[in-house]
Amino acid sequence: MKKVVLTVALALLLTLCTGCGFLYRGEEKVSSQKEEPVPSSPSILTPAPVPTQEPKPENINLLTGEATLSPEAMGKRPVAVMINNNWASLPQYGISEADLMFEIPVEGGVTRLMGLYGDYTAVPEICSIRSCRYYFPILAVGYDAYYVHWGQDETIATDVLNYLEIDRMDGMEDTYGLYYRDEDRLEQGFDYEHTGMFFGPGLKQALEENEVRTELQVHKTKPFFEFSETPRALEGEACEELTIWFSGDYFSTFRYQEGSHLYHKEFSGEDHRDAKTGKNLSFENLFLLETEISVRDEVGRLNVDWRGGKNSTGYYVSEGTVVPIHWKKEDEYSNLTFTTGEGQPFSVNPGKSYIAFCSPGDLEFVTPSVS
């Protein structure tokens, strides 16, 4: 009897345990309810994302700060070309393609141009080519430029060319066959001295075939100005127009163009245009450098102080603004450097530049009209 009772008791116990299973299922149901996720705080070991910077192009033109060089011209020397600026020689060819343009007085109140082309594979046909005055190759060698001219003043200029040992090409010798006379000009009655042309497209082949150094010197491989990333106006006076009075008959005027942000050049009252391209000479940057200029001989040849110094005066004009600057050139082989009136370096806007040497008092700035 006890055995039966025990068996029944065990059966009831199993039944109850099976019935109690809902308790565990209930707990399981509660524990399986979806919990709201707790936001995790960022780990202090995870670095903040750094914005990627676009690598600078390798084909930067050292004269303009712009990516315009052909692949073959990267790391190669610029070319400096002497260009006639006498009234009787106008119009000129190939001048609008220069990246940096110098204008400096020579004898007789006339000015002469020296155009620098940053890509030696893309030098155009240029007319008319003119002779050397001693201060031009001194400026050209500072940029490690190959120098192109047609003759030279046989006094100081010859001595300077010899001691500089600058790589150059002279139209009087025409070693590489790149000089010729413009037949159209001859037929139009131009004086013979104003018809000299230089065949720039043949320069690359001529230099390479004659094993002339085309690679820039190691210390000349950086941009020749401290260029800013994008054009910007410095803090200074507004400058819509200015004139450089080299002489009574020879003067250069620059007018600011709001649309292009460039200064258009006029020469003695007329647009200064390239006769081949039809383009007006236009520049992002103007450097107007006051210096001592004096007559040195009976012919009227000039001495020009190309050194400047800490007390030198000048003006930088860009983006409708003019600021006073100091300028200097340490020696023949250095390039020009510029600081603010307070002696601090400043960045130059990318683009083409114009540099003039003039006597103190030759500059005239036009004050903007106030309505």
C-alpha positions, 0 to 999 in steps of 0.5 A: 500500500505504501508503494502505491501511495509513493508511486502516486505521489511521484506522479503528482510531483512530476505533473506539478513540475511539468505544470510549473514549466510556465514559470520558466517560460515566463522568465524567458519571455521577460528576458527576451524582450528587446532592450533599447540600445545604449549609445556608446561613447567614442573611444578617446583612442580613435583619432578624428578624421583628417581632411585629405589635401590635394597634392600640389601639381608637379607642373607648377610654373616657377614664374607664375605659381600656376600649373601650366608647364608641359611635362617636358618642361618640369624642372627645366630652365626658363628663357629670357628674351630681349624685345624691342620697345621702340615706337618704330618697332611696334607692333610686337609678336610673342609678348603676350605669352611671356610669364614675367615681363621686365620693362627698364629704360635704355638710352634716349628715353626709350624702354626695353622689354625682357620677357621670361617664358617659364616653359622652354618647350613653348616659346613662340616666335618673337619680334623684334629681338633687340640688343643687350644692356648690362642690367638685363642679363644680371636679372636673367641669371638670377632666374637661371634663365637661358638668355636670348638677344641680338647683339649688345652694347660693346662696353659694359654689357660685353664685360658683364656677359663674359664674367657672368658666363651666362648661357645665351644665344646671340642673333649676331652669330645665330649659332643654332639658326633660329634668327631671321628677318621678318620679310613682311616687315621688310616689305612694309618699310620697317627699318632693318634693325626692327625686323629681327625675329627669333624662332622660339618653337625650335629652341628645345631641339636646338638646346638638346642637340647642342647639349646645353644645360636645360635642368635648373640648378638645384637651388633654383627649383622653387617658385621665384615668388612666395605664391598664395594658394588663391588670389587675394587683396592685401591691406592697402590703398585702392588702385584702379589706375597708375602710370609709369613716366619713363620719359615724355614719349615713353610711359606705361599705364595700367588699368584694373579690370574688375571682371578679370582681376587683371591690370591691362597695359597701355603703352604711351596711350595705346593698348599694348597688344601682341600683333599675332595673338591680338591679346592685350598685355595683362598682369595679375601682379605689378612690381614698381621698383624705384631706383637710381638711374643715371646717364653714364656716357656721351651716347646716353647709355644708363647706369641702373642700380639693380641691387636695391636694399633695405632702404629701397622703395617700391610698390606691389599692385594686385587685385585692385590694391597697392602696398609699399614694399622694399626690394633687393637683389643680393648679388648677380646670381640671386633673384629679386626678393620683396618685403612689406614696408615693415620688412616682413615677407608677403605672398604674391598672387599666382599669375603673370607679373610685370616688373619695372625699374624707374626713377623716384617720382616717375610713378603716378597713381590715380585715386579712385573717384568717390561718388 
